[in-house]
């Protein structure tokens, strides 16, 4: 989801509960940049998406969206919150290589990682051989692939906050008034904000019973393994949901209001130990 430009100051303060903090200079530059970028690229909405921590420099990430907020998304990145670069969508090869890539992001978009891919050849014969292929992956391509993967696994929204319009567009629900305090603590009331995967595998009878305008995405309670931590803050005035799969992804919602958002701040590496932590 990210933090929308109009709610920037308040939402950044709410995410301080998760340890995500920006300096006053960064906040000022980001706020200005969000306004300029939205106008420059004619985005319908623009959001601060987060920060990928590099060894020498960090990448600040924003995301602009058009009419269909599910499909029409564009990432931009910056190292100083002032100069921004468009990030091309990752291709399938970059997505595959990024899963095998070792080592931290450096902070240099042109840095090249050497990635070794192993494939088994002649697996049906006694002479089974392992083929070793070395490929180069530019940091900028890896960044695009990692952002895509984080969105697939850990970008979430409350039930009812977005609607599927008759024309197929996914848009913010202007009548959304928030989840109740009780509803906000249940994973069944949150959706993955990406194309559905599980939903397509459900029976026709199950899908026919759903309200298609609201229930058109996968709920996060069906994730395997279940990688979410839910906490109430300020009594029950604020709900925080953190991803255990992508440490650094934090979501918040103020129950009974339309205020929610998320932000990622981490090294861009998936927590491979998750199945052993549960």
Short mmCIF file of the C-alpha atoms (twelve columns), coordinates in Angstrom:
data_MODEL
# 
_entry.id   MODEL 
# 
loop_
_atom_site.group_PDB 
_atom_site.id 
_atom_site.type_symbol 
_atom_site.label_atom_id 
_atom_site.label_alt_id 
_atom_site.label_comp_id 
_atom_site.label_asym_id 
_atom_site.label_seq_id 
_atom_site.Cartn_x 
_atom_site.Cartn_y 
_atom_site.Cartn_z 
_atom_site.pdbx_PDB_model_num 
ATOM 1   C CA . UNK A 1   0.000   0.000   0.000   1 
ATOM 2   C CA . UNK A 2   2.607   2.553   1.098   1 
ATOM 3   C CA . UNK A 3   1.931   5.966   2.617   1 
ATOM 4   C CA . UNK A 4   -0.134  8.317   0.462   1 
ATOM 5   C CA . UNK A 5   1.237   11.816  -0.055  1 
ATOM 6   C CA . UNK A 6   -1.705  13.630  1.576   1 
ATOM 7   C CA . UNK A 7   -1.326  11.698  4.858   1 
ATOM 8   C CA . UNK A 8   2.471   11.632  4.832   1 
ATOM 9   C CA . UNK A 9   3.349   13.406  8.097   1 
ATOM 10  C CA . UNK A 10  0.780   11.682  10.308  1 
ATOM 11  C CA . UNK A 11  1.361   8.204   8.869   1 
ATOM 12  C CA . UNK A 12  5.151   8.403   9.214   1 
ATOM 13  C CA . UNK A 13  4.614   9.217   12.899  1 
ATOM 14  C CA . UNK A 14  2.325   6.188   13.345  1 
ATOM 15  C CA . UNK A 15  4.956   3.869   11.825  1 
ATOM 16  C CA . UNK A 16  7.526   5.046   14.363  1 
ATOM 17  C CA . UNK A 17  6.007   2.275   16.534  1 
ATOM 18  C CA . UNK A 18  7.748   -0.158  14.178  1 
ATOM 19  C CA . UNK A 19  11.080  1.620   14.455  1 
ATOM 20  C CA . UNK A 20  10.808  3.223   10.983  1 
ATOM 21  C CA . UNK A 21  12.110  6.756   11.375  1 
ATOM 22  C CA . UNK A 22  13.108  9.445   8.850   1 
ATOM 23  C CA . UNK A 23  15.201  12.520  9.620   1 
ATOM 24  C CA . UNK A 24  13.499  15.958  9.413   1 
ATOM 25  C CA . UNK A 25  15.519  16.695  6.245   1 
ATOM 26  C CA . UNK A 26  14.440  13.424  4.608   1 
ATOM 27  C CA . UNK A 27  10.802  14.019  5.550   1 
ATOM 28  C CA . UNK A 28  10.837  17.520  4.051   1 
ATOM 29  C CA . UNK A 29  12.513  16.342  0.824   1 
ATOM 30  C CA . UNK A 30  10.207  13.342  0.488   1 
ATOM 31  C CA . UNK A 31  7.068   15.422  0.970   1 
ATOM 32  C CA . UNK A 32  8.189   17.877  -1.721  1 
ATOM 33  C CA . UNK A 33  9.244   15.059  -4.068  1 
ATOM 34  C CA . UNK A 34  5.905   13.252  -3.778  1 
ATOM 35  C CA . UNK A 35  4.030   16.381  -4.895  1 
ATOM 36  C CA . UNK A 36  6.430   17.067  -7.813  1 
ATOM 37  C CA . UNK A 37  6.569   13.433  -9.018  1 
ATOM 38  C CA . UNK A 38  2.784   13.051  -8.941  1 
ATOM 39  C CA . UNK A 39  2.420   16.098  -11.175 1 
ATOM 40  C CA . UNK A 40  5.377   15.223  -13.426 1 
ATOM 41  C CA . UNK A 41  4.251   11.663  -14.198 1 
ATOM 42  C CA . UNK A 42  0.491   12.360  -13.983 1 
ATOM 43  C CA . UNK A 43  -0.052  9.655   -11.342 1 
ATOM 44  C CA . UNK A 44  -3.525  9.323   -9.854  1 
ATOM 45  C CA . UNK A 45  -1.986  8.604   -6.435  1 
ATOM 46  C CA . UNK A 46  1.584   8.499   -5.162  1 
ATOM 47  C CA . UNK A 47  2.889   6.695   -2.098  1 
ATOM 48  C CA . UNK A 48  6.092   6.488   -0.110  1 
ATOM 49  C CA . UNK A 49  6.761   2.740   -0.383  1 
ATOM 50  C CA . UNK A 50  9.817   2.417   1.856   1 
ATOM 51  C CA . UNK A 51  13.567  2.177   2.030   1 
ATOM 52  C CA . UNK A 52  16.033  -0.559  1.047   1 
ATOM 53  C CA . UNK A 53  19.162  -0.354  3.195   1 
ATOM 54  C CA . UNK A 54  22.427  -0.641  1.251   1 
ATOM 55  C CA . UNK A 55  26.017  -0.909  2.444   1 
ATOM 56  C CA . UNK A 56  27.133  2.538   1.238   1 
ATOM 57  C CA . UNK A 57  23.780  4.136   0.270   1 
ATOM 58  C CA . UNK A 58  20.099  3.467   0.875   1 
ATOM 59  C CA . UNK A 59  17.376  3.430   -1.769  1 
ATOM 60  C CA . UNK A 60  14.259  5.471   -0.995  1 
ATOM 61  C CA . UNK A 61  11.321  4.002   -2.902  1 
ATOM 62  C CA . UNK A 62  8.095   5.673   -4.012  1 
ATOM 63  C CA . UNK A 63  5.287   4.179   -6.073  1 
ATOM 64  C CA . UNK A 64  2.928   6.010   -8.418  1 
ATOM 65  C CA . UNK A 65  -0.395  4.460   -9.444  1 
ATOM 66  C CA . UNK A 66  -2.873  5.146   -12.214 1 
ATOM 67  C CA . UNK A 67  -6.625  4.470   -12.385 1 
ATOM 68  C CA . UNK A 68  -6.278  0.727   -11.685 1 
ATOM 69  C CA . UNK A 69  -4.252  0.652   -8.463  1 
ATOM 70  C CA . UNK A 70  -3.695  -3.105  -8.638  1 
ATOM 71  C CA . UNK A 71  -2.183  -3.342  -12.132 1 
ATOM 72  C CA . UNK A 72  -0.933  0.153   -13.018 1 
ATOM 73  C CA . UNK A 73  1.999   0.752   -10.697 1 
ATOM 74  C CA . UNK A 74  5.371   2.394   -11.248 1 
ATOM 75  C CA . UNK A 75  8.344   2.357   -8.872  1 
ATOM 76  C CA . UNK A 76  10.868  5.187   -8.604  1 
ATOM 77  C CA . UNK A 77  14.001  5.240   -6.457  1 
ATOM 78  C CA . UNK A 78  16.357  7.868   -5.073  1 
ATOM 79  C CA . UNK A 79  19.444  7.961   -2.881  1 
ATOM 80  C CA . UNK A 80  18.980  11.537  -1.658  1 
ATOM 81  C CA . UNK A 81  15.149  11.980  -1.681  1 
ATOM 82  C CA . UNK A 82  15.551  14.691  -4.346  1 
ATOM 83  C CA . UNK A 83  16.705  13.105  -7.643  1 
ATOM 84  C CA . UNK A 84  14.515  10.185  -8.747  1 
ATOM 85  C CA . UNK A 85  14.909  7.416   -11.323 1 
ATOM 86  C CA . UNK A 86  12.185  5.292   -12.887 1 
ATOM 87  C CA . UNK A 87  12.606  1.595   -12.136 1 
ATOM 88  C CA . UNK A 88  11.688  -0.716  -15.008 1 
ATOM 89  C CA . UNK A 89  9.598   -3.760  -14.063 1 
ATOM 90  C CA . UNK A 90  11.705  -6.866  -13.440 1 
ATOM 91  C CA . UNK A 91  11.685  -9.538  -16.136 1 
ATOM 92  C CA . UNK A 92  11.352  -13.257 -15.331 1 
ATOM 93  C CA . UNK A 93  15.110  -13.866 -15.497 1 
ATOM 94  C CA . UNK A 94  15.858  -11.074 -12.990 1 
ATOM 95  C CA . UNK A 95  13.148  -12.451 -10.660 1 
ATOM 96  C CA . UNK A 96  14.712  -15.913 -10.820 1 
ATOM 97  C CA . UNK A 97  18.293  -14.685 -10.379 1 
ATOM 98  C CA . UNK A 98  17.374  -12.377 -7.489  1 
ATOM 99  C CA . UNK A 99  16.190  -15.425 -5.499  1 
ATOM 100 C CA . UNK A 100 19.669  -16.960 -5.885  1 
ATOM 101 C CA . UNK A 101 21.618  -13.716 -5.411  1 
ATOM 102 C CA . UNK A 102 23.938  -13.581 -2.388  1 
ATOM 103 C CA . UNK A 103 25.072  -10.493 -0.505  1 
ATOM 104 C CA . UNK A 104 23.624  -7.154  0.557   1 
ATOM 105 C CA . UNK A 105 22.560  -4.316  -1.727  1 
ATOM 106 C CA . UNK A 106 25.544  -1.988  -2.112  1 
ATOM 107 C CA . UNK A 107 23.798  1.295   -2.909  1 
ATOM 108 C CA . UNK A 108 25.296  1.457   -6.423  1 
ATOM 109 C CA . UNK A 109 22.590  0.744   -9.069  1 
ATOM 110 C CA . UNK A 110 25.222  -0.270  -11.661 1 
ATOM 111 C CA . UNK A 111 26.931  -2.807  -9.361  1 
ATOM 112 C CA . UNK A 112 26.961  -6.314  -10.869 1 
ATOM 113 C CA . UNK A 113 26.346  -9.437  -8.793  1 
ATOM 114 C CA . UNK A 114 27.595  -12.787 -10.019 1 
ATOM 115 C CA . UNK A 115 24.855  -15.371 -9.582  1 
ATOM 116 C CA . UNK A 116 25.485  -19.111 -9.859  1 
ATOM 117 C CA . UNK A 117 22.618  -21.278 -11.052 1 
ATOM 118 C CA . UNK A 118 22.771  -25.078 -10.750 1 
ATOM 119 C CA . UNK A 119 20.709  -27.367 -12.969 1 
ATOM 120 C CA . UNK A 120 20.629  -31.172 -13.059 1 
ATOM 121 C CA . UNK A 121 21.253  -32.713 -16.491 1 
ATOM 122 C CA . UNK A 122 20.622  -36.330 -17.483 1 
ATOM 123 C CA . UNK A 123 18.537  -36.861 -14.362 1 
ATOM 124 C CA . UNK A 124 17.002  -40.062 -15.751 1 
ATOM 125 C CA . UNK A 125 20.335  -41.763 -16.308 1 
ATOM 126 C CA . UNK A 126 22.971  -43.105 -13.948 1 
ATOM 127 C CA . UNK A 127 25.408  -40.376 -15.037 1 
ATOM 128 C CA . UNK A 128 23.607  -37.527 -13.289 1 
ATOM 129 C CA . UNK A 129 25.492  -34.274 -13.717 1 
ATOM 130 C CA . UNK A 130 25.030  -30.849 -12.205 1 
ATOM 131 C CA . UNK A 131 25.439  -27.974 -14.628 1 
ATOM 132 C CA . UNK A 132 26.793  -24.721 -13.199 1 
ATOM 133 C CA . UNK A 133 25.873  -21.467 -14.947 1 
ATOM 134 C CA . UNK A 134 27.175  -18.075 -13.907 1 
ATOM 135 C CA . UNK A 135 25.121  -14.968 -14.749 1 
ATOM 136 C CA . UNK A 136 25.441  -11.269 -14.042 1 
ATOM 137 C CA . UNK A 137 22.627  -9.354  -12.345 1 
ATOM 138 C CA . UNK A 138 22.734  -5.561  -12.112 1 
ATOM 139 C CA . UNK A 139 21.754  -4.112  -8.752  1 
ATOM 140 C CA . UNK A 140 19.031  -1.984  -10.374 1 
ATOM 141 C CA . UNK A 141 17.430  -5.138  -11.858 1 
ATOM 142 C CA . UNK A 142 17.754  -6.935  -8.539  1 
ATOM 143 C CA . UNK A 143 16.087  -3.992  -6.789  1 
ATOM 144 C CA . UNK A 144 13.096  -4.172  -9.157  1 
ATOM 145 C CA . UNK A 145 12.806  -7.951  -8.637  1 
ATOM 146 C CA . UNK A 146 12.982  -7.698  -4.833  1 
ATOM 147 C CA . UNK A 147 10.353  -4.927  -4.700  1 
ATOM 148 C CA . UNK A 148 8.070   -7.087  -6.863  1 
ATOM 149 C CA . UNK A 149 8.591   -10.093 -4.557  1 
ATOM 150 C CA . UNK A 150 7.929   -8.062  -1.385  1 
ATOM 151 C CA . UNK A 151 4.661   -6.826  -2.923  1 
ATOM 152 C CA . UNK A 152 3.683   -10.401 -3.837  1 
ATOM 153 C CA . UNK A 153 4.268   -11.657 -0.305  1 
ATOM 154 C CA . UNK A 154 3.767   -8.788  2.120   1 
ATOM 155 C CA . UNK A 155 1.790   -5.805  0.772   1 
ATOM 156 C CA . UNK A 156 -1.616  -5.890  2.485   1 
ATOM 157 C CA . UNK A 157 -4.845  -3.871  2.742   1 
ATOM 158 C CA . UNK A 158 -7.917  -4.112  5.033   1 
ATOM 159 C CA . UNK A 159 -11.029 -5.877  3.748   1 
ATOM 160 C CA . UNK A 160 -13.344 -3.374  2.040   1 
ATOM 161 C CA . UNK A 161 -10.743 -0.638  1.561   1 
ATOM 162 C CA . UNK A 162 -10.552 -1.212  -2.210  1 
ATOM 163 C CA . UNK A 163 -13.307 -2.201  -4.622  1 
ATOM 164 C CA . UNK A 164 -13.369 -3.944  -7.981  1 
ATOM 165 C CA . UNK A 165 -15.301 -1.677  -10.340 1 
ATOM 166 C CA . UNK A 166 -17.569 -3.083  -13.091 1 
ATOM 167 C CA . UNK A 167 -14.990 -1.931  -15.677 1 
ATOM 168 C CA . UNK A 168 -12.316 -4.107  -13.997 1 
ATOM 169 C CA . UNK A 169 -10.385 -1.293  -12.307 1 
ATOM 170 C CA . UNK A 170 -9.367  -1.662  -8.653  1 
ATOM 171 C CA . UNK A 171 -9.892  1.649   -6.862  1 
ATOM 172 C CA . UNK A 172 -9.892  3.024   -3.326  1 
ATOM 173 C CA . UNK A 173 -13.304 2.595   -1.674  1 
ATOM 174 C CA . UNK A 174 -14.411 6.129   -0.760  1 
ATOM 175 C CA . UNK A 175 -17.071 4.763   1.633   1 
ATOM 176 C CA . UNK A 176 -14.618 2.601   3.646   1 
ATOM 177 C CA . UNK A 177 -14.968 3.500   7.339   1 
ATOM 178 C CA . UNK A 178 -12.452 1.045   8.776   1 
ATOM 179 C CA . UNK A 179 -12.575 -2.323  10.487  1 
ATOM 180 C CA . UNK A 180 -13.971 -2.599  14.016  1 
ATOM 181 C CA . UNK A 181 -11.477 -3.129  16.858  1 
ATOM 182 C CA . UNK A 182 -12.343 -6.866  16.929  1 
ATOM 183 C CA . UNK A 183 -12.209 -7.302  13.133  1 
ATOM 184 C CA . UNK A 184 -8.864  -5.479  12.963  1 
ATOM 185 C CA . UNK A 185 -7.158  -8.196  15.038  1 
ATOM 186 C CA . UNK A 186 -8.113  -11.030 12.634  1 
ATOM 187 C CA . UNK A 187 -5.983  -11.973 9.618   1 
ATOM 188 C CA . UNK A 188 -9.142  -12.989 7.697   1 
ATOM 189 C CA . UNK A 189 -9.907  -9.274  7.332   1 
ATOM 190 C CA . UNK A 190 -6.761  -8.425  5.354   1 
ATOM 191 C CA . UNK A 191 -5.995  -9.058  1.693   1 
ATOM 192 C CA . UNK A 192 -2.785  -9.384  -0.318  1 
ATOM 193 C CA . UNK A 193 -2.740  -6.299  -2.552  1 
ATOM 194 C CA . UNK A 194 -1.691  -8.144  -5.727  1 
ATOM 195 C CA . UNK A 195 -3.288  -10.398 -8.321  1 
ATOM 196 C CA . UNK A 196 -5.086  -13.290 -6.534  1 
ATOM 197 C CA . UNK A 197 -3.519  -16.770 -6.589  1 
ATOM 198 C CA . UNK A 198 -5.439  -18.836 -3.997  1 
ATOM 199 C CA . UNK A 199 -8.823  -17.431 -4.993  1 
ATOM 200 C CA . UNK A 200 -8.527  -18.851 -8.515  1 
ATOM 201 C CA . UNK A 201 -8.089  -22.331 -7.019  1 
ATOM 202 C CA . UNK A 202 -11.285 -22.180 -4.956  1 
ATOM 203 C CA . UNK A 203 -14.414 -24.016 -6.103  1 
ATOM 204 C CA . UNK A 204 -16.965 -22.193 -8.255  1 
ATOM 205 C CA . UNK A 205 -19.534 -22.578 -5.462  1 
ATOM 206 C CA . UNK A 206 -17.166 -20.885 -2.975  1 
ATOM 207 C CA . UNK A 207 -16.451 -18.025 -5.384  1 
ATOM 208 C CA . UNK A 208 -20.129 -17.583 -6.302  1 
ATOM 209 C CA . UNK A 209 -20.957 -16.955 -2.630  1 
ATOM 210 C CA . UNK A 210 -18.467 -14.061 -2.350  1 
ATOM 211 C CA . UNK A 211 -19.227 -10.390 -2.867  1 
ATOM 212 C CA . UNK A 212 -17.002 -9.950  -5.946  1 
ATOM 213 C CA . UNK A 213 -16.731 -6.170  -5.661  1 
ATOM 214 C CA . UNK A 214 -15.033 -6.490  -2.233  1 
ATOM 215 C CA . UNK A 215 -13.721 -10.069 -1.975  1 
ATOM 216 C CA . UNK A 216 -11.630 -10.318 -5.152  1 
ATOM 217 C CA . UNK A 217 -8.177  -10.853 -3.557  1 
ATOM 218 C CA . UNK A 218 -6.470  -13.534 -1.406  1 
ATOM 219 C CA . UNK A 219 -6.848  -13.238 2.374   1 
ATOM 220 C CA . UNK A 220 -3.561  -13.368 4.315   1 
ATOM 221 C CA . UNK A 221 -4.807  -15.974 6.837   1 
ATOM 222 C CA . UNK A 222 -4.350  -18.662 4.146   1 
ATOM 223 C CA . UNK A 223 -0.611  -18.014 3.769   1 
ATOM 224 C CA . UNK A 224 1.641   -21.043 4.247   1 
ATOM 225 C CA . UNK A 225 3.564   -20.634 6.456   1 
ATOM 226 C CA . UNK A 226 1.608   -17.973 8.384   1 
ATOM 227 C CA . UNK A 227 4.112   -15.155 8.561   1 
ATOM 228 C CA . UNK A 228 2.345   -12.311 10.359  1 
ATOM 229 C CA . UNK A 229 2.561   -10.699 13.783  1 
ATOM 230 C CA . UNK A 230 -0.493  -8.702  14.959  1 
ATOM 231 C CA . UNK A 231 -0.260  -6.163  17.783  1 
ATOM 232 C CA . UNK A 232 -2.516  -3.519  19.286  1 
ATOM 233 C CA . UNK A 233 -0.805  -0.246  20.210  1 
ATOM 234 C CA . UNK A 234 -2.168  2.718   22.210  1 
ATOM 235 C CA . UNK A 235 -4.760  0.474   23.878  1 
ATOM 236 C CA . UNK A 236 -6.723  -0.646  20.848  1 
ATOM 237 C CA . UNK A 237 -6.445  2.663   18.986  1 
ATOM 238 C CA . UNK A 238 -3.870  1.377   16.495  1 
ATOM 239 C CA . UNK A 239 -3.277  -2.042  14.957  1 
ATOM 240 C CA . UNK A 240 0.179   -3.022  13.703  1 
ATOM 241 C CA . UNK A 241 0.774   -6.034  11.467  1 
ATOM 242 C CA . UNK A 242 4.372   -6.996  10.705  1 
ATOM 243 C CA . UNK A 243 5.577   -9.447  8.119   1 
ATOM 244 C CA . UNK A 244 7.828   -12.203 9.482   1 
ATOM 245 C CA . UNK A 245 8.726   -13.242 5.934   1 
ATOM 246 C CA . UNK A 246 10.038  -9.789  4.983   1 
ATOM 247 C CA . UNK A 247 11.362  -8.320  8.223   1 
ATOM 248 C CA . UNK A 248 10.917  -4.563  8.010   1 
ATOM 249 C CA . UNK A 249 7.486   -4.552  6.352   1 
ATOM 250 C CA . UNK A 250 5.030   -2.878  8.733   1 
ATOM 251 C CA . UNK A 251 1.327   -2.169  8.200   1 
ATOM 252 C CA . UNK A 252 -0.927  -0.021  10.394  1 
ATOM 253 C CA . UNK A 253 -4.659  0.643   10.631  1 
ATOM 254 C CA . UNK A 254 -6.627  2.881   12.990  1 
ATOM 255 C CA . UNK A 255 -9.839  0.876   13.638  1 
ATOM 256 C CA . UNK A 256 -13.154 2.538   12.766  1 
ATOM 257 C CA . UNK A 257 -11.432 5.100   10.521  1 
ATOM 258 C CA . UNK A 258 -10.284 4.956   6.891   1 
ATOM 259 C CA . UNK A 259 -6.633  5.422   7.915   1 
ATOM 260 C CA . UNK A 260 -4.226  2.631   6.993   1 
ATOM 261 C CA . UNK A 261 -0.865  2.279   5.288   1 
ATOM 262 C CA . UNK A 262 2.374   0.349   5.192   1 
ATOM 263 C CA . UNK A 263 6.073   0.903   4.780   1 
ATOM 264 C CA . UNK A 264 9.063   -1.350  4.205   1 
ATOM 265 C CA . UNK A 265 12.410  -0.527  5.750   1 
ATOM 266 C CA . UNK A 266 14.946  -3.338  5.560   1 
ATOM 267 C CA . UNK A 267 17.864  -4.926  3.715   1 
ATOM 268 C CA . UNK A 268 15.679  -6.494  1.009   1 
ATOM 269 C CA . UNK A 269 16.336  -10.095 2.039   1 
ATOM 270 C CA . UNK A 270 13.630  -12.671 2.671   1 
ATOM 271 C CA . UNK A 271 13.600  -14.417 6.055   1 
ATOM 272 C CA . UNK A 272 14.341  -17.993 4.973   1 
ATOM 273 C CA . UNK A 273 14.134  -19.181 8.609   1 
ATOM 274 C CA . UNK A 274 10.392  -18.432 8.852   1 
ATOM 275 C CA . UNK A 275 9.205   -22.100 8.630   1 
ATOM 276 C CA . UNK A 276 11.501  -22.974 11.567  1 
ATOM 277 C CA . UNK A 277 10.338  -20.009 13.691  1 
ATOM 278 C CA . UNK A 278 6.675   -21.069 13.864  1 
# 
